[in-house]
Amino acid sequence: MVEHARIYRQSELSRLEKGATELETEKQREEVAAAKKAKKKNWFGKGDETFLMSEEAKKINANFER
């Protein structure tokens, strides 16, 4: 009976350790993705401006409307 309790305890401990390592790797992946997103340059505008609201896009849109 004691041996069964030890086996159960060991299996639960290993399951919990595996879950903790999976959470750590997921957290690291999220941090890497956030860092990549932060590094992206804004190619078509200045500051927060996206391409759709940039001056260049407004000129193109005005040309299409004519």
C-alpha positions in Angstrom: 0.0 0.0 0.0 2.8 2.4 0.9 4.5 1.5 -2.4 1.4 2.4 -4.3 1.2 5.8 -2.5 4.8 6.5 -3.4 4.3 5.6 -7.1 1.1 7.8 -7.2 3.0 10.7 -5.5 5.9 10.4 -8.0 3.6 10.3 -11.0 1.7 13.3 -9.7 4.9 15.2 -9.1 6.2 14.4 -12.6 2.9 15.5 -14.1 3.0 18.8 -12.2 6.6 19.4 -13.2 5.8 18.7 -16.8 2.9 21.1 -16.7 5.1 23.8 -15.1 7.7 23.4 -17.9 5.0 23.6 -20.5 3.8 26.8 -19.0 7.3 28.2 -18.9 7.9 27.4 -22.6 4.5 29.0 -23.5 5.4 32.1 -21.6 8.7 32.3 -23.3 7.0 32.0 -26.7 4.6 34.7 -25.9 7.5 37.0 -24.8 9.4 36.4 -28.0 6.2 37.1 -30.1 5.6 40.3 -28.1 9.2 41.4 -28.6 9.0 40.7 -32.4 5.8 42.7 -32.6 7.4 45.6 -30.7 10.3 45.6 -33.1 8.2 45.9 -36.3 8.7 49.2 -38.0 5.9 51.4 -39.2 6.9 51.6 -42.9 4.1 53.8 -44.2 3.5 56.4 -41.6 4.9 58.5 -38.8 4.2 57.7 -35.1 0.9 55.7 -34.6 -0.3 56.5 -38.1 -1.0 53.4 -40.2 -0.6 53.2 -44.0 -4.4 53.6 -44.4 -4.4 56.9 -42.6 -1.0 58.2 -43.9 -0.7 61.2 -46.2 0.4 59.0 -49.1 -2.8 56.9 -48.7 -4.9 60.0 -48.6 -3.3 61.2 -51.9 -3.9 57.8 -53.6 -7.5 57.8 -52.4 -8.1 61.3 -53.7 -6.7 60.3 -57.1 -9.0 57.3 -57.2 -12.0 59.5 -56.5 -11.4 61.8 -59.4 
